[in-house]
């Protein structure tokens, strides 16, 4: 998961001087929020409360602790990132999310819930 965060933060860094849409989202704030949230996400994923869906977002699998709030905050940040990347690459944000979902699934630790392209869930 640390590799995922590094990759995502590196991608975000490429957009530091990018479109107004991303600047409006306050890139440094997004990076900081995602970095601070990562340990809690890892913990919730390891417990089975969160999984990575095939759209590039976290999904609540078991309503434990603050799983829903963590997922909502992370997904809002991911959406902003995907939209910024999509604008830069002139592709739909959904494409960016799906591509990121494939990367996340490949990089996830064993025992983490991931959703395949057809919508089936399995532990990696």
Backbone as XML, in Angstrom:
<?xml version="1.0"?>
<chain id="A" units="angstrom">
  <residue number="1" name="UNK">
    <atom name="N" x="0.824" y="-1.187" z="0.000"/>
    <atom name="CA" x="0.000" y="0.000" z="0.000"/>
    <atom name="C" x="0.871" y="1.256" z="0.000"/>
  </residue>
  <residue number="2" name="UNK">
    <atom name="N" x="2.051" y="1.177" z="0.614"/>
    <atom name="CA" x="2.935" y="2.326" z="0.605"/>
    <atom name="C" x="3.373" y="2.642" z="-0.817"/>
  </residue>
  <residue number="3" name="UNK">
    <atom name="N" x="3.573" y="1.595" z="-1.635"/>
    <atom name="CA" x="3.932" y="1.804" z="-3.035"/>
    <atom name="C" x="2.802" y="2.533" z="-3.739"/>
  </residue>
  <residue number="4" name="UNK">
    <atom name="N" x="1.566" y="2.140" z="-3.444"/>
    <atom name="CA" x="0.396" y="2.795" z="-4.029"/>
    <atom name="C" x="0.397" y="4.280" z="-3.691"/>
  </residue>
  <residue number="5" name="UNK">
    <atom name="N" x="0.622" y="4.599" z="-2.416"/>
    <atom name="CA" x="0.599" y="6.003" z="-2.016"/>
    <atom name="C" x="1.721" y="6.775" z="-2.696"/>
  </residue>
  <residue number="6" name="UNK">
    <atom name="N" x="2.914" y="6.195" z="-2.742"/>
    <atom name="CA" x="4.027" y="6.877" z="-3.409"/>
    <atom name="C" x="3.710" y="7.138" z="-4.874"/>
  </residue>
  <residue number="7" name="UNK">
    <atom name="N" x="3.148" y="6.128" z="-5.546"/>
    <atom name="CA" x="2.797" y="6.273" z="-6.955"/>
    <atom name="C" x="1.742" y="7.357" z="-7.130"/>
  </residue>
  <residue number="8" name="UNK">
    <atom name="N" x="0.734" y="7.314" z="-6.278"/>
    <atom name="CA" x="-0.340" y="8.295" z="-6.375"/>
    <atom name="C" x="0.185" y="9.697" z="-6.085"/>
  </residue>
  <residue number="9" name="UNK">
    <atom name="N" x="1.017" y="9.835" z="-5.061"/>
    <atom name="CA" x="1.559" y="11.152" z="-4.733"/>
    <atom name="C" x="2.480" y="11.672" z="-5.833"/>
  </residue>
  <residue number="10" name="UNK">
    <atom name="N" x="3.227" y="10.773" z="-6.459"/>
    <atom name="CA" x="4.080" y="11.178" z="-7.581"/>
    <atom name="C" x="3.223" y="11.670" z="-8.736"/>
  </residue>
  <residue number="11" name="UNK">
    <atom name="N" x="2.131" y="10.964" z="-8.997"/>
    <atom name="CA" x="1.211" y="11.382" z="-10.053"/>
    <atom name="C" x="0.619" y="12.745" z="-9.728"/>
  </residue>
  <residue number="12" name="UNK">
    <atom name="N" x="0.235" y="12.913" z="-8.475"/>
    <atom name="CA" x="-0.326" y="14.195" z="-8.062"/>
    <atom name="C" x="0.685" y="15.321" z="-8.221"/>
  </residue>
  <residue number="13" name="UNK">
    <atom name="N" x="1.934" y="15.032" z="-7.935"/>
    <atom name="CA" x="2.970" y="16.055" z="-8.034"/>
    <atom name="C" x="3.112" y="16.577" z="-9.458"/>
  </residue>
  <residue number="14" name="UNK">
    <atom name="N" x="2.846" y="15.710" z="-10.426"/>
    <atom name="CA" x="2.926" y="16.129" z="-11.825"/>
    <atom name="C" x="1.916" y="17.224" z="-12.155"/>
  </residue>
  <residue number="15" name="UNK">
    <atom name="N" x="0.886" y="17.302" z="-11.342"/>
    <atom name="CA" x="-0.182" y="18.253" z="-11.628"/>
    <atom name="C" x="-0.108" y="19.508" z="-10.769"/>
  </residue>
  <residue number="16" name="UNK">
    <atom name="N" x="0.991" y="19.705" z="-10.080"/>
    <atom name="CA" x="1.119" y="20.856" z="-9.182"/>
    <atom name="C" x="0.906" y="22.179" z="-9.917"/>
  </residue>
  <residue number="17" name="UNK">
    <atom name="N" x="1.373" y="22.257" z="-11.149"/>
    <atom name="CA" x="1.205" y="23.490" z="-11.918"/>
    <atom name="C" x="0.159" y="23.297" z="-13.007"/>
  </residue>
  <residue number="18" name="UNK">
    <atom name="N" x="-0.714" y="22.332" z="-12.817"/>
    <atom name="CA" x="-1.676" y="21.928" z="-13.828"/>
    <atom name="C" x="-2.938" y="22.766" z="-13.821"/>
  </residue>
  <residue number="19" name="UNK">
    <atom name="N" x="-3.980" y="22.209" z="-14.407"/>
    <atom name="CA" x="-5.208" y="22.949" z="-14.662"/>
    <atom name="C" x="-5.815" y="23.617" z="-13.428"/>
  </residue>
  <residue number="20" name="UNK">
    <atom name="N" x="-6.606" y="24.619" z="-13.715"/>
    <atom name="CA" x="-7.298" y="25.351" z="-12.670"/>
    <atom name="C" x="-8.174" y="24.411" z="-11.841"/>
  </residue>
  <residue number="21" name="UNK">
    <atom name="N" x="-8.774" y="23.414" z="-12.474"/>
    <atom name="CA" x="-9.649" y="22.485" z="-11.749"/>
    <atom name="C" x="-8.892" y="21.816" z="-10.609"/>
  </residue>
  <residue number="22" name="UNK">
    <atom name="N" x="-7.663" y="21.403" z="-10.862"/>
    <atom name="CA" x="-6.891" y="20.746" z="-9.809"/>
    <atom name="C" x="-6.451" y="21.766" z="-8.765"/>
  </residue>
  <residue number="23" name="UNK">
    <atom name="N" x="-6.044" y="22.937" z="-9.212"/>
    <atom name="CA" x="-5.636" y="23.949" z="-8.245"/>
    <atom name="C" x="-6.788" y="24.286" z="-7.316"/>
  </residue>
  <residue number="24" name="UNK">
    <atom name="N" x="-8.003" y="24.289" z="-7.843"/>
    <atom name="CA" x="-9.174" y="24.574" z="-7.027"/>
    <atom name="C" x="-9.370" y="23.505" z="-5.956"/>
  </residue>
  <residue number="25" name="UNK">
    <atom name="N" x="-8.910" y="22.316" z="-6.225"/>
    <atom name="CA" x="-9.041" y="21.232" z="-5.261"/>
    <atom name="C" x="-7.947" y="21.262" z="-4.201"/>
  </residue>
  <residue number="26" name="UNK">
    <atom name="N" x="-6.990" y="22.147" z="-4.354"/>
    <atom name="CA" x="-5.925" y="22.321" z="-3.378"/>
    <atom name="C" x="-5.078" y="21.061" z="-3.239"/>
  </residue>
  <residue number="27" name="UNK">
    <atom name="N" x="-4.264" y="20.821" z="-4.226"/>
    <atom name="CA" x="-3.427" y="19.624" z="-4.308"/>
    <atom name="C" x="-2.639" y="19.326" z="-3.039"/>
  </residue>
  <residue number="28" name="UNK">
    <atom name="N" x="-1.934" y="20.272" z="-2.452"/>
    <atom name="CA" x="-1.176" y="19.938" z="-1.236"/>
    <atom name="C" x="-2.074" y="19.426" z="-0.108"/>
  </residue>
  <residue number="29" name="UNK">
    <atom name="N" x="-3.248" y="19.980" z="-0.011"/>
    <atom name="CA" x="-4.196" y="19.534" z="1.014"/>
    <atom name="C" x="-4.665" y="18.105" z="0.740"/>
  </residue>
  <residue number="30" name="UNK">
    <atom name="N" x="-4.924" y="17.798" z="-0.525"/>
    <atom name="CA" x="-5.333" y="16.446" z="-0.892"/>
    <atom name="C" x="-4.223" y="15.460" z="-0.575"/>
  </residue>
  <residue number="31" name="UNK">
    <atom name="N" x="-2.999" y="15.794" z="-0.951"/>
    <atom name="CA" x="-1.856" y="14.916" z="-0.679"/>
    <atom name="C" x="-1.705" y="14.670" z="0.818"/>
  </residue>
  <residue number="32" name="UNK">
    <atom name="N" x="-1.800" y="15.716" z="1.593"/>
    <atom name="CA" x="-1.650" y="15.582" z="3.042"/>
    <atom name="C" x="-2.757" y="14.723" z="3.634"/>
  </residue>
  <residue number="33" name="UNK">
    <atom name="N" x="-3.977" y="14.955" z="3.195"/>
    <atom name="CA" x="-5.112" y="14.180" z="3.703"/>
    <atom name="C" x="-4.969" y="12.701" z="3.384"/>
  </residue>
  <residue number="34" name="UNK">
    <atom name="N" x="-4.586" y="12.406" z="2.157"/>
    <atom name="CA" x="-4.438" y="11.012" z="1.751"/>
    <atom name="C" x="-3.308" y="10.328" z="2.519"/>
  </residue>
  <residue number="35" name="UNK">
    <atom name="N" x="-2.225" y="11.031" z="2.721"/>
    <atom name="CA" x="-1.103" y="10.469" z="3.464"/>
    <atom name="C" x="-1.454" y="10.187" z="4.916"/>
  </residue>
  <residue number="36" name="UNK">
    <atom name="N" x="-2.155" y="11.116" z="5.549"/>
    <atom name="CA" x="-2.559" y="10.937" z="6.945"/>
    <atom name="C" x="-3.565" y="9.806" z="7.104"/>
  </residue>
  <residue number="37" name="UNK">
    <atom name="N" x="-4.398" y="9.630" z="6.104"/>
    <atom name="CA" x="-5.470" y="8.634" z="6.162"/>
    <atom name="C" x="-4.979" y="7.209" z="5.888"/>
  </residue>
  <residue number="38" name="UNK">
    <atom name="N" x="-3.858" y="7.066" z="5.224"/>
    <atom name="CA" x="-3.389" y="5.759" z="4.773"/>
    <atom name="C" x="-3.278" y="4.704" z="5.877"/>
  </residue>
  <residue number="39" name="UNK">
    <atom name="N" x="-2.694" y="4.990" z="7.036"/>
    <atom name="CA" x="-2.616" y="3.947" z="8.068"/>
    <atom name="C" x="-3.993" y="3.423" z="8.488"/>
  </residue>
  <residue number="40" name="UNK">
    <atom name="N" x="-4.956" y="4.318" z="8.587"/>
    <atom name="CA" x="-6.317" y="3.894" z="8.961"/>
    <atom name="C" x="-6.953" y="3.063" z="7.850"/>
  </residue>
  <residue number="41" name="UNK">
    <atom name="N" x="-6.719" y="3.448" z="6.610"/>
    <atom name="CA" x="-7.238" y="2.672" z="5.483"/>
    <atom name="C" x="-6.640" y="1.277" z="5.490"/>
  </residue>
  <residue number="42" name="UNK">
    <atom name="N" x="-5.329" y="1.189" z="5.666"/>
    <atom name="CA" x="-4.677" y="-0.127" z="5.705"/>
    <atom name="C" x="-5.266" y="-0.995" z="6.807"/>
  </residue>
  <residue number="43" name="UNK">
    <atom name="N" x="-5.458" y="-0.419" z="7.969"/>
    <atom name="CA" x="-6.031" y="-1.150" z="9.109"/>
    <atom name="C" x="-7.446" y="-1.648" z="8.780"/>
  </residue>
  <residue number="44" name="UNK">
    <atom name="N" x="-8.254" y="-0.791" z="8.201"/>
    <atom name="CA" x="-9.633" y="-1.161" z="7.860"/>
    <atom name="C" x="-9.686" y="-2.190" z="6.739"/>
  </residue>
  <residue number="45" name="UNK">
    <atom name="N" x="-8.761" y="-2.099" z="5.799"/>
    <atom name="CA" x="-8.703" y="-3.098" z="4.727"/>
    <atom name="C" x="-8.261" y="-4.450" z="5.278"/>
  </residue>
  <residue number="46" name="UNK">
    <atom name="N" x="-7.287" y="-4.441" z="6.165"/>
    <atom name="CA" x="-6.820" y="-5.690" z="6.769"/>
    <atom name="C" x="-7.910" y="-6.355" z="7.598"/>
  </residue>
  <residue number="47" name="UNK">
    <atom name="N" x="-8.782" y="-5.569" z="8.224"/>
    <atom name="CA" x="-9.868" y="-6.118" z="9.039"/>
    <atom name="C" x="-11.038" y="-6.608" z="8.185"/>
  </residue>
  <residue number="48" name="UNK">
    <atom name="N" x="-11.018" y="-6.275" z="6.893"/>
    <atom name="CA" x="-12.107" y="-6.658" z="6.007"/>
    <atom name="C" x="-13.237" y="-5.640" z="5.946"/>
  </residue>
  <residue number="49" name="UNK">
    <atom name="N" x="-13.099" y="-4.531" z="6.661"/>
    <atom name="CA" x="-14.148" y="-3.511" z="6.668"/>
    <atom name="C" x="-14.205" y="-2.752" z="5.346"/>
  </residue>
  <residue number="50" name="UNK">
    <atom name="N" x="-13.057" y="-2.570" z="4.712"/>
    <atom name="CA" x="-12.999" y="-1.873" z="3.429"/>
    <atom name="C" x="-12.398" y="-2.770" z="2.364"/>
  </residue>
  <residue number="51" name="UNK">
    <atom name="N" x="-12.844" y="-2.568" z="1.141"/>
    <atom name="CA" x="-12.267" y="-3.239" z="-0.007"/>
    <atom name="C" x="-12.059" y="-2.225" z="-1.111"/>
  </residue>
  <residue number="52" name="UNK">
    <atom name="N" x="-11.295" y="-2.631" z="-2.104"/>
    <atom name="CA" x="-11.025" y="-1.776" z="-3.258"/>
    <atom name="C" x="-11.914" y="-2.228" z="-4.412"/>
  </residue>
  <residue number="53" name="UNK">
    <atom name="N" x="-12.827" y="-1.362" z="-4.842"/>
    <atom name="CA" x="-13.717" y="-1.768" z="-5.927"/>
    <atom name="C" x="-13.066" y="-1.587" z="-7.293"/>
  </residue>
  <residue number="54" name="UNK">
    <atom name="N" x="-13.768" y="-1.998" z="-8.333"/>
    <atom name="CA" x="-13.195" y="-1.969" z="-9.688"/>
    <atom name="C" x="-13.316" y="-0.605" z="-10.368"/>
  </residue>
  <residue number="55" name="UNK">
    <atom name="N" x="-13.727" y="0.397" z="-9.614"/>
    <atom name="CA" x="-13.824" y="1.763" z="-10.136"/>
    <atom name="C" x="-12.736" y="2.679" z="-9.570"/>
  </residue>
  <residue number="56" name="UNK">
    <atom name="N" x="-11.882" y="2.108" z="-8.695"/>
    <atom name="CA" x="-10.807" y="2.901" z="-8.113"/>
    <atom name="C" x="-11.162" y="3.560" z="-6.800"/>
  </residue>
  <residue number="57" name="UNK">
    <atom name="N" x="-12.216" y="3.080" z="-6.171"/>
    <atom name="CA" x="-12.668" y="3.660" z="-4.909"/>
    <atom name="C" x="-12.756" y="2.603" z="-3.818"/>
  </residue>
  <residue number="58" name="UNK">
    <atom name="N" x="-12.720" y="3.072" z="-2.575"/>
    <atom name="CA" x="-12.926" y="2.195" z="-1.444"/>
    <atom name="C" x="-14.407" y="1.905" z="-1.308"/>
  </residue>
  <residue number="59" name="UNK">
    <atom name="N" x="-14.702" y="0.717" z="-0.847"/>
    <atom name="CA" x="-16.089" y="0.345" z="-0.610"/>
    <atom name="C" x="-16.191" y="-0.295" z="0.765"/>
  </residue>
  <residue number="60" name="UNK">
    <atom name="N" x="-17.220" y="0.081" z="1.505"/>
    <atom name="CA" x="-17.443" y="-0.491" z="2.825"/>
    <atom name="C" x="-18.001" y="-1.898" z="2.644"/>
  </residue>
  <residue number="61" name="UNK">
    <atom name="N" x="-17.301" y="-2.876" z="3.218"/>
    <atom name="CA" x="-17.735" y="-4.275" z="3.151"/>
    <atom name="C" x="-18.355" y="-4.710" z="4.472"/>
  </residue>
  <residue number="62" name="UNK">
    <atom name="N" x="-17.882" y="-4.143" z="5.563"/>
    <atom name="CA" x="-18.445" y="-4.383" z="6.887"/>
    <atom name="C" x="-18.427" y="-3.053" z="7.621"/>
  </residue>
  <residue number="63" name="UNK">
    <atom name="N" x="-19.530" y="-2.675" z="8.188"/>
    <atom name="CA" x="-19.626" y="-1.384" z="8.846"/>
    <atom name="C" x="-18.983" y="-1.457" z="10.231"/>
  </residue>
  <residue number="64" name="UNK">
    <atom name="N" x="-17.668" y="-1.380" z="10.251"/>
    <atom name="CA" x="-16.891" y="-1.423" z="11.491"/>
    <atom name="C" x="-16.309" y="-0.042" z="11.766"/>
  </residue>
  <residue number="65" name="UNK">
    <atom name="N" x="-16.366" y="0.368" z="13.008"/>
    <atom name="CA" x="-15.729" y="1.618" z="13.407"/>
    <atom name="C" x="-16.091" y="2.778" z="12.501"/>
  </residue>
  <residue number="66" name="UNK">
    <atom name="N" x="-15.083" y="3.451" z="12.014"/>
    <atom name="CA" x="-15.299" y="4.631" z="11.174"/>
    <atom name="C" x="-15.063" y="4.336" z="9.692"/>
  </residue>
  <residue number="67" name="UNK">
    <atom name="N" x="-15.294" y="3.095" z="9.285"/>
    <atom name="CA" x="-15.032" y="2.683" z="7.899"/>
    <atom name="C" x="-15.763" y="3.567" z="6.895"/>
  </residue>
  <residue number="68" name="UNK">
    <atom name="N" x="-17.018" y="3.861" z="7.139"/>
    <atom name="CA" x="-17.795" y="4.655" z="6.181"/>
    <atom name="C" x="-17.243" y="6.067" z="6.048"/>
  </residue>
  <residue number="69" name="UNK">
    <atom name="N" x="-16.885" y="6.674" z="7.154"/>
    <atom name="CA" x="-16.354" y="8.039" z="7.115"/>
    <atom name="C" x="-14.994" y="8.081" z="6.436"/>
  </residue>
  <residue number="70" name="UNK">
    <atom name="N" x="-14.148" y="7.108" z="6.732"/>
    <atom name="CA" x="-12.822" y="7.052" z="6.109"/>
    <atom name="C" x="-12.967" y="6.851" z="4.603"/>
  </residue>
  <residue number="71" name="UNK">
    <atom name="N" x="-13.844" y="5.930" z="4.204"/>
    <atom name="CA" x="-14.054" y="5.671" z="2.781"/>
    <atom name="C" x="-14.589" y="6.915" z="2.075"/>
  </residue>
  <residue number="72" name="UNK">
    <atom name="N" x="-15.532" y="7.600" z="2.686"/>
    <atom name="CA" x="-16.109" y="8.790" z="2.059"/>
    <atom name="C" x="-15.053" y="9.881" z="1.854"/>
  </residue>
  <residue number="73" name="UNK">
    <atom name="N" x="-14.232" y="10.100" z="2.851"/>
    <atom name="CA" x="-13.193" y="11.126" z="2.737"/>
    <atom name="C" x="-12.155" y="10.747" z="1.679"/>
  </residue>
  <residue number="74" name="UNK">
    <atom name="N" x="-11.711" y="9.498" z="1.709"/>
    <atom name="CA" x="-10.718" y="9.045" z="0.729"/>
    <atom name="C" x="-11.289" y="9.089" z="-0.683"/>
  </residue>
  <residue number="75" name="UNK">
    <atom name="N" x="-12.517" y="8.633" z="-0.844"/>
    <atom name="CA" x="-13.130" y="8.607" z="-2.172"/>
    <atom name="C" x="-13.318" y="10.009" z="-2.735"/>
  </residue>
  <residue number="76" name="UNK">
    <atom name="N" x="-13.609" y="10.970" z="-1.885"/>
    <atom name="CA" x="-13.730" y="12.358" z="-2.357"/>
    <atom name="C" x="-12.384" y="12.850" z="-2.892"/>
  </residue>
  <residue number="77" name="UNK">
    <atom name="N" x="-11.308" y="12.520" z="-2.183"/>
    <atom name="CA" x="-9.980" y="12.919" z="-2.644"/>
    <atom name="C" x="-9.601" y="12.178" z="-3.923"/>
  </residue>
  <residue number="78" name="UNK">
    <atom name="N" x="-9.876" y="10.881" z="-3.971"/>
    <atom name="CA" x="-9.565" y="10.115" z="-5.181"/>
    <atom name="C" x="-10.324" y="10.668" z="-6.379"/>
  </residue>
  <residue number="79" name="UNK">
    <atom name="N" x="-11.577" y="11.012" z="-6.168"/>
    <atom name="CA" x="-12.386" y="11.558" z="-7.270"/>
    <atom name="C" x="-11.749" y="12.837" z="-7.813"/>
  </residue>
  <residue number="80" name="UNK">
    <atom name="N" x="-11.313" y="13.714" z="-6.942"/>
    <atom name="CA" x="-10.670" y="14.961" z="-7.377"/>
    <atom name="C" x="-9.408" y="14.667" z="-8.181"/>
  </residue>
  <residue number="81" name="UNK">
    <atom name="N" x="-8.632" y="13.695" z="-7.726"/>
    <atom name="CA" x="-7.407" y="13.322" z="-8.429"/>
    <atom name="C" x="-7.737" y="12.734" z="-9.795"/>
  </residue>
  <residue number="82" name="UNK">
    <atom name="N" x="-8.683" y="11.798" z="-9.834"/>
    <atom name="CA" x="-9.056" y="11.164" z="-11.101"/>
    <atom name="C" x="-9.574" y="12.195" z="-12.099"/>
  </residue>
  <residue number="83" name="UNK">
    <atom name="N" x="-10.370" y="13.146" z="-11.626"/>
    <atom name="CA" x="-10.895" y="14.181" z="-12.514"/>
    <atom name="C" x="-9.773" y="15.068" z="-13.066"/>
  </residue>
  <residue number="84" name="UNK">
    <atom name="N" x="-8.803" y="15.374" z="-12.234"/>
    <atom name="CA" x="-7.680" y="16.200" z="-12.690"/>
    <atom name="C" x="-6.846" y="15.462" z="-13.727"/>
  </residue>
  <residue number="85" name="UNK">
    <atom name="N" x="-6.577" y="14.200" z="-13.471"/>
    <atom name="CA" x="-5.813" y="13.401" z="-14.425"/>
    <atom name="C" x="-6.594" y="13.276" z="-15.733"/>
  </residue>
  <residue number="86" name="UNK">
    <atom name="N" x="-7.886" y="13.030" z="-15.620"/>
    <atom name="CA" x="-8.730" y="12.881" z="-16.805"/>
    <atom name="C" x="-8.735" y="14.154" z="-17.645"/>
  </residue>
  <residue number="87" name="UNK">
    <atom name="N" x="-8.817" y="15.291" z="-16.999"/>
    <atom name="CA" x="-8.812" y="16.564" z="-17.727"/>
    <atom name="C" x="-7.493" y="16.754" z="-18.464"/>
  </residue>
  <residue number="88" name="UNK">
    <atom name="N" x="-6.417" y="16.405" z="-17.803"/>
    <atom name="CA" x="-5.090" y="16.559" z="-18.416"/>
    <atom name="C" x="-4.911" y="15.607" z="-19.599"/>
  </residue>
  <residue number="89" name="UNK">
    <atom name="N" x="-5.408" y="14.366" z="-19.450"/>
    <atom name="CA" x="-5.244" y="13.355" z="-20.489"/>
    <atom name="C" x="-6.389" y="13.344" z="-21.505"/>
  </residue>
  <residue number="90" name="UNK">
    <atom name="N" x="-7.399" y="14.160" z="-21.248"/>
    <atom name="CA" x="-8.565" y="14.252" z="-22.130"/>
    <atom name="C" x="-9.258" y="12.894" z="-22.309"/>
  </residue>
  <residue number="91" name="UNK">
    <atom name="N" x="-9.494" y="12.240" z="-21.167"/>
    <atom name="CA" x="-10.221" y="10.971" z="-21.115"/>
    <atom name="C" x="-11.262" y="11.083" z="-20.006"/>
  </residue>
  <residue number="92" name="UNK">
    <atom name="N" x="-12.263" y="10.198" z="-20.007"/>
    <atom name="CA" x="-13.239" y="10.229" z="-18.911"/>
    <atom name="C" x="-12.598" y="9.863" z="-17.571"/>
  </residue>
  <residue number="93" name="UNK">
    <atom name="N" x="-13.052" y="10.502" z="-16.516"/>
    <atom name="CA" x="-12.536" y="10.216" z="-15.175"/>
    <atom name="C" x="-12.764" y="8.756" z="-14.797"/>
  </residue>
  <residue number="94" name="UNK">
    <atom name="N" x="-13.837" y="8.164" z="-15.313"/>
    <atom name="CA" x="-14.131" y="6.757" z="-15.021"/>
    <atom name="C" x="-13.010" y="5.850" z="-15.543"/>
  </residue>
  <residue number="95" name="UNK">
    <atom name="N" x="-12.446" y="6.206" z="-16.677"/>
    <atom name="CA" x="-11.326" y="5.429" z="-17.236"/>
    <atom name="C" x="-10.121" y="5.493" z="-16.317"/>
  </residue>
  <residue number="96" name="UNK">
    <atom name="N" x="-9.857" y="6.660" z="-15.798"/>
    <atom name="CA" x="-8.729" y="6.842" z="-14.891"/>
    <atom name="C" x="-8.946" y="5.997" z="-13.641"/>
  </residue>
  <residue number="97" name="UNK">
    <atom name="N" x="-10.146" y="6.042" z="-13.092"/>
    <atom name="CA" x="-10.466" y="5.264" z="-11.897"/>
    <atom name="C" x="-10.326" y="3.769" z="-12.129"/>
  </residue>
  <residue number="98" name="UNK">
    <atom name="N" x="-10.815" y="3.295" z="-13.251"/>
    <atom name="CA" x="-10.707" y="1.864" z="-13.554"/>
    <atom name="C" x="-9.257" y="1.432" z="-13.730"/>
  </residue>
  <residue number="99" name="UNK">
    <atom name="N" x="-8.466" y="2.267" z="-14.378"/>
    <atom name="CA" x="-7.045" y="1.955" z="-14.544"/>
    <atom name="C" x="-6.353" y="1.920" z="-13.185"/>
  </residue>
  <residue number="100" name="UNK">
    <atom name="N" x="-6.698" y="2.869" z="-12.341"/>
    <atom name="CA" x="-6.106" y="2.901" z="-11.004"/>
    <atom name="C" x="-6.561" y="1.690" z="-10.189"/>
  </residue>
  <residue number="101" name="UNK">
    <atom name="N" x="-7.799" y="1.272" z="-10.363"/>
    <atom name="CA" x="-8.311" y="0.093" z="-9.649"/>
    <atom name="C" x="-7.487" y="-1.143" z="-9.987"/>
  </residue>
  <residue number="102" name="UNK">
    <atom name="N" x="-7.119" y="-1.279" z="-11.252"/>
    <atom name="CA" x="-6.291" y="-2.429" z="-11.652"/>
    <atom name="C" x="-4.924" y="-2.370" z="-10.979"/>
  </residue>
  <residue number="103" name="UNK">
    <atom name="N" x="-4.342" y="-1.181" z="-10.916"/>
    <atom name="CA" x="-3.045" y="-1.024" z="-10.249"/>
    <atom name="C" x="-3.155" y="-1.329" z="-8.755"/>
  </residue>
  <residue number="104" name="UNK">
    <atom name="N" x="-4.182" y="-0.815" z="-8.134"/>
    <atom name="CA" x="-4.378" y="-1.039" z="-6.705"/>
    <atom name="C" x="-4.534" y="-2.531" z="-6.424"/>
  </residue>
  <residue number="105" name="UNK">
    <atom name="N" x="-5.334" y="-3.212" z="-7.241"/>
    <atom name="CA" x="-5.559" y="-4.649" z="-7.043"/>
    <atom name="C" x="-4.244" y="-5.418" z="-7.148"/>
  </residue>
  <residue number="106" name="UNK">
    <atom name="N" x="-3.416" y="-5.059" z="-8.105"/>
    <atom name="CA" x="-2.121" y="-5.736" z="-8.277"/>
    <atom name="C" x="-1.195" y="-5.478" z="-7.099"/>
  </residue>
  <residue number="107" name="UNK">
    <atom name="N" x="-1.240" y="-4.288" z="-6.535"/>
    <atom name="CA" x="-0.313" y="-3.904" z="-5.477"/>
    <atom name="C" x="-0.817" y="-4.212" z="-4.072"/>
  </residue>
  <residue number="108" name="UNK">
    <atom name="N" x="-2.082" y="-4.602" z="-3.956"/>
    <atom name="CA" x="-2.655" y="-4.852" z="-2.630"/>
    <atom name="C" x="-2.015" y="-6.052" z="-1.956"/>
  </residue>
  <residue number="109" name="UNK">
    <atom name="N" x="-1.992" y="-6.008" z="-0.640"/>
    <atom name="CA" x="-1.479" y="-7.116" z="0.168"/>
    <atom name="C" x="-2.439" y="-8.292" z="0.094"/>
  </residue>
  <residue number="110" name="UNK">
    <atom name="N" x="-1.924" y="-9.463" z="0.393"/>
    <atom name="CA" x="-2.777" y="-10.636" z="0.497"/>
    <atom name="C" x="-3.789" y="-10.441" z="1.622"/>
  </residue>
  <residue number="111" name="UNK">
    <atom name="N" x="-4.974" y="-10.983" z="1.427"/>
    <atom name="CA" x="-6.021" y="-10.883" z="2.431"/>
    <atom name="C" x="-6.918" y="-9.670" z="2.292"/>
  </residue>
  <residue number="112" name="UNK">
    <atom name="N" x="-6.597" y="-8.772" z="1.367"/>
    <atom name="CA" x="-7.395" y="-7.563" z="1.145"/>
    <atom name="C" x="-8.477" y="-7.868" z="0.114"/>
  </residue>
  <residue number="113" name="UNK">
    <atom name="N" x="-9.679" y="-7.357" z="0.363"/>
    <atom name="CA" x="-10.782" y="-7.535" z="-0.577"/>
    <atom name="C" x="-10.595" y="-6.638" z="-1.796"/>
  </residue>
  <residue number="114" name="UNK">
    <atom name="N" x="-10.669" y="-7.243" z="-2.988"/>
    <atom name="CA" x="-10.616" y="-6.493" z="-4.235"/>
    <atom name="C" x="-11.739" y="-6.987" z="-5.148"/>
  </residue>
  <residue number="115" name="UNK">
    <atom name="N" x="-12.218" y="-6.099" z="-5.973"/>
    <atom name="CA" x="-13.296" y="-6.421" z="-6.902"/>
    <atom name="C" x="-12.714" y="-6.512" z="-8.303"/>
  </residue>
  <residue number="116" name="UNK">
    <atom name="N" x="-13.042" y="-7.596" z="-9.008"/>
    <atom name="CA" x="-12.529" y="-7.739" z="-10.369"/>
    <atom name="C" x="-13.381" y="-6.934" z="-11.349"/>
  </residue>
  <residue number="117" name="UNK">
    <atom name="N" x="-12.970" y="-6.919" z="-12.601"/>
    <atom name="CA" x="-13.640" y="-6.117" z="-13.621"/>
    <atom name="C" x="-15.101" y="-6.498" z="-13.808"/>
  </residue>
  <residue number="118" name="UNK">
    <atom name="N" x="-15.433" y="-7.749" z="-13.508"/>
    <atom name="CA" x="-16.815" y="-8.208" z="-13.663"/>
    <atom name="C" x="-17.673" y="-7.929" z="-12.442"/>
  </residue>
  <residue number="119" name="UNK">
    <atom name="N" x="-17.070" y="-7.422" z="-11.365"/>
    <atom name="CA" x="-17.831" y="-7.070" z="-10.179"/>
    <atom name="C" x="-17.792" y="-8.094" z="-9.066"/>
  </residue>
  <residue number="120" name="UNK">
    <atom name="N" x="-17.035" y="-9.160" z="-9.244"/>
    <atom name="CA" x="-16.928" y="-10.190" z="-8.199"/>
    <atom name="C" x="-15.876" y="-9.786" z="-7.190"/>
  </residue>
  <residue number="121" name="UNK">
    <atom name="N" x="-16.181" y="-10.039" z="-5.925"/>
    <atom name="CA" x="-15.249" y="-9.739" z="-4.845"/>
    <atom name="C" x="-14.476" y="-10.989" z="-4.442"/>
  </residue>
  <residue number="122" name="UNK">
    <atom name="N" x="-13.210" y="-10.825" z="-4.108"/>
    <atom name="CA" x="-12.385" y="-11.927" z="-3.622"/>
    <atom name="C" x="-11.263" y="-11.337" z="-2.771"/>
  </residue>
  <residue number="123" name="UNK">
    <atom name="N" x="-10.798" y="-12.150" z="-1.848"/>
    <atom name="CA" x="-9.616" y="-11.751" z="-1.095"/>
    <atom name="C" x="-8.395" y="-12.059" z="-1.945"/>
  </residue>
  <residue number="124" name="UNK">
    <atom name="N" x="-7.501" y="-11.109" z="-1.999"/>
    <atom name="CA" x="-6.277" y="-11.300" z="-2.772"/>
    <atom name="C" x="-5.399" y="-12.312" z="-2.068"/>
  </residue>
</chain>
